[in-house]
Amino acid sequence: LGWLNLEVSATEMRVLADLTLAMLLFVEAANVDKSVLKHGIQVPARMLLIGLPGVIALGWLCGWLLFSELGLWELAILATALAATDAALGKAVVTNKAVPARIREALNLESGLNDGLCVPFLLLFIALAKAGTGESDVVAMATRFFAQELGIGVTVGLVVTAAGSWLYYRAWKLGWIETEWRPLPVVLLSLACFAVAQTLHGSGFIAAFIGGLLFGYIARKRAHDLVLDTEGLGDTLAMLTWALFGCVVIPAVVGGLNWQVIVYALLSLTVIRMLPIVLSLTGTGEKIESKLFLAWFGPRGLASIVFAVIVLNNDLPGAELISVVVAFTIILSAFAHGMTAGPLAAALAARSKKV
């Protein structure tokens, strides 16, 4: 509407979105119900290990059919940027107690981990798009990226969280931390996981999520209370990020819209996301309504914003088109998933009670 006239650089936007996403990933992981996962790890594992690669592959294929101006690796970048789902936008479903616990925790784990898993793929595809490397180099680069991004991310998340939690516990027992300061170390712990991993050229998002899982295990029943303030700060920063997205990104996107962008965005939210996820859940025993529910609630948000900014910062030939497609898909997702979260959750809950 033109009410806000802000000048925000791509780097500033990325820093804000990075830190926000890191905090929210840490919180979501810490809040995961470990007892539910012990009996229901099959569903999120299939969504991540089978469904996620399928979403990227189908997204690449649809992009190849619609965008002749994008190279093969740029199409892979686009597909990967929109394969990541947003744990924050899915919060209305994940926190809705009417939804069966196994469904909530499956969505929570998938949305929390898939954007971290997408990072090494994204960086690999960007490197290949910039270098134009041959097939023999692809294997070497892929091996190096996955070993580096995943290995460093997991290691940092475990080490930083273990050391930080021990120091936090000792300081608390010695009376060095007053009650009003209790939440601050947890906020800094989530940011430390991200920052250390990024500094060592690993995945900060994976480090934040793994760190959150370990913190939740260490804190057990007290985990939710300890991360509550971190969650509040993360949600506040998320609202600021969305405000910037609305007043800075959307006006720039409107001018680049065409029928191909609109069609791809619609496909991304439906067929590209839903078909691979539904197929990945074959043999799990889930009913078709549960599969469709899990497949539909893959909202795009902060992670995709971060990925689009990363692409823009790398000056690829198709970066502008990729950012337009990603931004428009996020806009559609915010409305579509926001409006359907309550009604579909209530419908699934009612059907589950009948069964």
NORTAMO-V933036 format. One record per backbone hydrogen bond with DSSP energy under -1.0 kcal/mol. NH is the residue of the N-H (numbers start at 1). CO is the residue of the C=O. If there is no record, write none. Layout:
nh=NH co=CO
nh=NH co=CO
This chain:
nh=13 co=9
nh=14 co=10
nh=15 co=11
nh=16 co=12
nh=17 co=13
nh=18 co=14
nh=19 co=15
nh=20 co=16
nh=21 co=17
nh=22 co=18
nh=23 co=19
nh=24 co=20
nh=25 co=21
nh=26 co=22
nh=27 co=23
nh=28 co=24
nh=29 co=25
nh=30 co=26
nh=31 co=27
nh=32 co=29
nh=34 co=32
nh=37 co=33
nh=38 co=34
nh=45 co=41
nh=46 co=42
nh=47 co=43
nh=48 co=44
nh=49 co=45
nh=50 co=46
nh=51 co=46
nh=52 co=47
nh=54 co=50
nh=55 co=51
nh=56 co=52
nh=57 co=53
nh=58 co=54
nh=59 co=55
nh=60 co=56
nh=61 co=57
nh=62 co=58
nh=63 co=59
nh=64 co=60
nh=65 co=61
nh=66 co=62
nh=67 co=63
nh=70 co=67
nh=75 co=71
nh=76 co=72
nh=77 co=73
nh=78 co=74
nh=79 co=75
nh=80 co=76
nh=81 co=77
nh=82 co=78
nh=83 co=80
nh=86 co=299
nh=90 co=86
nh=91 co=88
nh=93 co=90
nh=94 co=90
nh=95 co=91
nh=96 co=93
nh=99 co=96
nh=104 co=100
nh=105 co=101
nh=106 co=102
nh=107 co=103
nh=108 co=104
nh=109 co=105
nh=110 co=106
nh=111 co=107
nh=112 co=108
nh=113 co=109
nh=114 co=110
nh=117 co=113
nh=118 co=114
nh=122 co=118
nh=123 co=119
nh=124 co=120
nh=125 co=121
nh=126 co=122
nh=127 co=123
nh=128 co=124
nh=129 co=125
nh=130 co=126
nh=131 co=127
nh=132 co=128
nh=138 co=134
nh=139 co=135
nh=140 co=136
nh=141 co=137
nh=142 co=138
nh=143 co=139
nh=144 co=140
nh=145 co=141
nh=146 co=142
nh=147 co=143
nh=148 co=144
nh=149 co=145
nh=150 co=146
nh=152 co=148
nh=153 co=149
nh=154 co=150
nh=155 co=151
nh=156 co=152
nh=157 co=153
nh=158 co=154
nh=159 co=155
nh=160 co=156
nh=161 co=157
nh=162 co=158
nh=163 co=159
nh=164 co=160
nh=165 co=161
nh=166 co=162
nh=167 co=163
nh=168 co=164
nh=169 co=165
nh=170 co=166
nh=171 co=167
nh=172 co=168
nh=173 co=169
nh=174 co=170
nh=175 co=172
nh=176 co=171
nh=181 co=178
nh=182 co=179
nh=187 co=183
nh=188 co=184
nh=189 co=185
nh=190 co=186
nh=191 co=187
nh=192 co=188
nh=193 co=189
nh=194 co=190
nh=195 co=191
nh=196 co=192
nh=197 co=193
nh=198 co=194
nh=199 co=195
nh=200 co=196
nh=201 co=198
nh=202 co=197
nh=203 co=149
nh=207 co=203
nh=208 co=204
nh=209 co=205
nh=210 co=206
nh=211 co=207
nh=212 co=208
nh=213 co=209
nh=214 co=210
nh=215 co=211
nh=216 co=212
nh=217 co=213
nh=218 co=214
nh=219 co=215
nh=220 co=216
nh=222 co=219
nh=223 co=220
nh=226 co=222
nh=227 co=223
nh=231 co=227
nh=232 co=228
nh=233 co=229
nh=234 co=230
nh=235 co=231
nh=236 co=232
nh=237 co=233
nh=238 co=234
nh=239 co=235
nh=240 co=236
nh=241 co=237
nh=242 co=238
nh=243 co=239
nh=244 co=240
nh=245 co=241
nh=246 co=242
nh=247 co=243
nh=248 co=244
nh=250 co=245
nh=253 co=249
nh=254 co=250
nh=256 co=253
nh=257 co=254
nh=262 co=258
nh=263 co=259
nh=264 co=260
nh=265 co=261
nh=266 co=262
nh=267 co=263
nh=268 co=264
nh=269 co=265
nh=270 co=266
nh=272 co=267
nh=274 co=270
nh=275 co=271
nh=277 co=273
nh=278 co=274
nh=279 co=275
nh=280 co=276
nh=281 co=277
nh=282 co=279
nh=284 co=281
nh=291 co=287
nh=292 co=288
nh=293 co=289
nh=294 co=290
nh=295 co=291
nh=296 co=292
nh=297 co=293
nh=298 co=296
nh=305 co=301
nh=306 co=302
nh=307 co=303
nh=308 co=304
nh=309 co=305
nh=310 co=306
nh=311 co=307
nh=312 co=308
nh=313 co=309
nh=314 co=311
nh=315 co=312
nh=319 co=316
nh=322 co=318
nh=323 co=319
nh=324 co=320
nh=325 co=321
nh=326 co=322
nh=327 co=323
nh=328 co=324
nh=329 co=325
nh=330 co=326
nh=331 co=327
nh=332 co=328
nh=333 co=329
nh=334 co=330
nh=335 co=331
nh=336 co=332
nh=337 co=333
nh=339 co=335
nh=340 co=336
nh=341 co=337
nh=344 co=340
nh=345 co=341
nh=346 co=342
nh=347 co=343
nh=348 co=344
nh=349 co=345
nh=350 co=346
nh=351 co=347
nh=352 co=348
nh=353 co=349
nh=354 co=350
nh=355 co=351
